Amino acid sequence: MARAVVIGAGPTGLTTAMLLASAGLQVVVLDRDDPAPAEASDAWENWERRSVAQFHQVHLLQPGGRALLEARLPAVIEAMVAAGLPRLNLAELRARHLELPGDADLTPFETWTTCRRPMLEFGFTSAARTTPGVEIRNNAAVTGLVTGTEVIAGVPHVTGVRTESGEVVTGDVVIDAGGRRTPVPALIEAVGGTRPEEHSVDLGFAYNSRYYRGDALPEYLEDVLCPLGSISVLTLPGDDGYWSVTIYHSSKDKNMRKVRDPRSSNGFCDRCRATPTGPTASQWAVWTQW
Ligand SMILES: Cc1cc2nc3c(=O)[nH]c(=O)nc-3n(C[C@H](O)[C@H](O)[C@H](O)COP(=O)(O)OP(=O)(O)OC[C@H]3O[C@@H](n4cnc5c(N)ncnc54)[C@H](O)[C@@H]3O)c2cc1C
């Protein structure tokens, strides 16, 4: 049976692993971070992902992504639903707000998923863990590529990877799903290959997300994404009774850094009756780039 090694157990690595396994491959996924907890209820408080800086930000799974998962990997959506991820119907919210007449069935527009990111990642991990043929190994940082006899003259032929502990994991194919800070381009160079061309742009946005939890969601007064001059405010329902407010602005706008103070950001929400969950480090995440 052909064997694949996937570097990275983020959404891309786990999706790749599950699809390859369904095609009959044996797949080993290596990730340098801690494993996901066994229970969804522990994913927010007890799962550290030092490699994913946006881990505590709000996450929005768009309809196209959700539809693809439903068609190709329904176990991921089932795991997300079991973890309490809601389906958001933006069309219905808007229609209700505008008090549109008519009785059109807007159920087909129940297509967005919004949640705290750990809950979304828990869905991927939970589905991958139960996929026959997929093995996930955590705390296994890949630090080198292993090469064998060249197949194309002058091109290193990768036959596996070496982890931080010195273990060699071999495969017929090695896939890089190490995210935007992947070490793989440097590792290719280290074994004598040509470093792939990379393009990256700093868009210069700072994200400040804050989560709230209460008896009810805030009243829907405007679009969930609301531009206000030089800043934008994104208010989203989330999982397990949480909802979030994300304020984003230019990272050069020094005045806006004040919203990192929970007292300032709460000012944005003073019309809502929900009680903030408190400014603990895990509930208040600040972002500087996207
Ligand atoms: C602020 C922000 C907000 C975002 N919001 C959204 C959103 O709302 N909706 C959306 O669809 N997308 C959003 N994105 C984009 C989304 O987060 C990324 O597209 C997604 O995380 C990419 O998944 P990935 O699996 O490719 O990479 P990652 O999620 O980065 O995963 C890479 C994995 O590789 C592992 N890894 C890295 N190096 C090694 C190594 N040497 N050895 C072993 N493992 C390694 C890491 O531990 C990590 O688990 C956002 C991004 C940012 C920055």
The ligand as a Tripos MOL2 file, in Angstrom:
@<TRIPOS>MOLECULE
LIG
   53    58     1     0     0
SMALL
NO_CHARGES

@<TRIPOS>ATOM
      1 C1         -5.9770   36.6260   11.4450 C.3       1 LIG1
      2 C2         -6.4260   35.5620   10.5050 C.ar      1 LIG1
      3 C3         -7.7750   35.3070   10.3880 C.ar      1 LIG1
      4 C4         -8.2240   34.3220    9.5110 C.ar      1 LIG1
      5 N1         -9.5690   34.1010    9.4140 N.ar      1 LIG1
      6 C5        -10.0230   33.1660    8.5700 C.ar      1 LIG1
      7 C6        -11.4040   32.9030    8.4650 C.ar      1 LIG1
      8 O1        -12.2270   33.5110    9.1460 O.2       1 LIG1
      9 N2        -11.8100   31.9530    7.5740 N.ar      1 LIG1
     10 C7        -10.9290   31.2530    6.7970 C.ar      1 LIG1
     11 O2        -11.3600   30.3830    6.0260 O.2       1 LIG1
     12 N3         -9.5960   31.4750    6.9020 N.ar      1 LIG1
     13 C8         -9.1250   32.4030    7.7540 C.ar      1 LIG1
     14 N4         -7.7870   32.6260    7.8480 N.ar      1 LIG1
     15 C9         -6.8920   31.8240    7.0070 C.3       1 LIG1
     16 C10        -6.7190   30.4370    7.6380 C.3       1 LIG1
     17 O3         -6.3650   30.5770    9.0040 O.3       1 LIG1
     18 C11        -5.6190   29.7000    6.9020 C.3       1 LIG1
     19 O4         -5.9300   29.6930    5.5410 O.3       1 LIG1
     20 C12        -5.5280   28.2650    7.4040 C.3       1 LIG1
     21 O5         -5.0870   28.2450    8.7410 O.3       1 LIG1
     22 C13        -4.5340   27.4970    6.5510 C.3       1 LIG1
     23 O6         -4.5120   26.1930    7.0510 O.3       1 LIG1
     24 P1         -3.2010   25.3110    6.8910 P.3       1 LIG1
     25 O7         -3.5320   23.9600    7.3980 O.co2     1 LIG1
     26 O8         -2.6950   25.4420    5.4990 O.co2     1 LIG1
     27 O9         -2.0920   26.0290    7.7830 O.3       1 LIG1
     28 P2         -2.0190   26.1790    9.3710 P.3       1 LIG1
     29 O10        -3.3690   26.2980    9.9470 O.co2     1 LIG1
     30 O11        -1.0430   27.2800    9.5920 O.co2     1 LIG1
     31 O12        -1.3890   24.7970    9.8460 O.3       1 LIG1
     32 C14        -0.0500   24.4860    9.5950 C.3       1 LIG1
     33 C15         0.3200   23.3370   10.5160 C.3       1 LIG1
     34 O13         1.6530   22.9200   10.2080 O.3       1 LIG1
     35 C16         2.3240   22.6270   11.4190 C.3       1 LIG1
     36 N5          3.7570   22.7570   11.1760 N.ar      1 LIG1
     37 C17         4.4380   23.8480   10.7590 C.ar      1 LIG1
     38 N6          5.7500   23.5570   10.6520 N.ar      1 LIG1
     39 C18         5.8980   22.2580   11.0090 C.ar      1 LIG1
     40 C19         7.0070   21.3810   11.1140 C.ar      1 LIG1
     41 N7          8.2540   21.7870   10.8420 N.pl3     1 LIG1
     42 N8          6.8060   20.1170   11.5090 N.ar      1 LIG1
     43 C20         5.5570   19.6780   11.8130 C.ar      1 LIG1
     44 N9          4.4660   20.4760   11.7370 N.ar      1 LIG1
     45 C21         4.6350   21.7410   11.3400 C.ar      1 LIG1
     46 C22         1.7950   23.6430   12.4180 C.3       1 LIG1
     47 O14         1.9310   23.1930   13.7470 O.3       1 LIG1
     48 C23         0.3110   23.7360   11.9900 C.3       1 LIG1
     49 O15        -0.4700   22.8000   12.7070 O.3       1 LIG1
     50 C24        -7.3000   33.5920    8.7290 C.ar      1 LIG1
     51 C25        -5.9350   33.8440    8.8490 C.ar      1 LIG1
     52 C26        -5.5000   34.8040    9.7330 C.ar      1 LIG1
     53 C27        -4.0360   35.0550    9.8440 C.3       1 LIG1
@<TRIPOS>BOND
     1     1     2 1
     2     2     3 ar
     3     2    52 ar
     4     3     4 ar
     5     4     5 ar
     6     4    50 ar
     7     5     6 ar
     8     6     7 ar
     9     6    13 1
    10     7     8 2
    11     7     9 ar
    12     9    10 ar
    13    10    11 2
    14    10    12 ar
    15    12    13 ar
    16    13    14 ar
    17    14    15 1
    18    14    50 ar
    19    15    16 1
    20    16    17 1
    21    16    18 1
    22    18    19 1
    23    18    20 1
    24    20    21 1
    25    20    22 1
    26    22    23 1
    27    23    24 1
    28    24    25 2
    29    24    26 1
    30    24    27 1
    31    27    28 1
    32    28    29 2
    33    28    30 1
    34    28    31 1
    35    31    32 1
    36    32    33 1
    37    33    34 1
    38    33    48 1
    39    34    35 1
    40    35    36 1
    41    35    46 1
    42    36    37 ar
    43    36    45 ar
    44    37    38 ar
    45    38    39 ar
    46    39    40 ar
    47    39    45 ar
    48    40    41 1
    49    40    42 ar
    50    42    43 ar
    51    43    44 ar
    52    44    45 ar
    53    46    47 1
    54    46    48 1
    55    48    49 1
    56    50    51 ar
    57    51    52 ar
    58    52    53 1
@<TRIPOS>SUBSTRUCTURE
     1 LIG1         1 GROUP 0 **** ****
